[in-house]
């Protein structure tokens, strides 16, 4: 009986696959908590005092419930978009084959990840604009999201997807010449 040992790269990919699942489940839970917290404020307005990890949107919910609803929609959408990126990453990791790493499916999924990250950046910019407007109008502030990282990571993933596309082309050319 021969025991197959994993290379270091295979071990790293296995750990990344597990961590991607943990992140996916965590972001889904986060979106669910935001949704549940928002629903609870319909019945108990005091629930807005601790939406998630000490986030207090009580004054905003009392001053203008529509803006509170929009802020919660931003939070829910961001968590869902992060879960989407995690799920696409899970799919990428499940498609990676170290013997034949360049596949068009992997390239397409990496490109999709970059588009979702770009959309997340746009959403974060809209949230920041809304928060800035709220600060000027009502004085109710809930904090800005750091947006630069989303656009930077989206660009990196997009470049990697293009490298994978070129790798697919080279790989198919080599298969034709053999």
Buried (B, 14 or more C-beta within 10 A) or exposed (E): EEEEEEEEEEEEBEEBBEBBBEBBEBBBEBBEBBBEBBEBBEEEBEBBBEBEEEBEBBBBBEBBBEBBBBBBBBBBBBBBBBBBBBBBBBBBBEBBEEEEEBBBEBBBBBBBBBBBBBBBBEBBBBBBEBBEEBEEEEEBEBEEBEBEEBBEBBBEBBEBBBEBBEBBEEBEEEEEEE
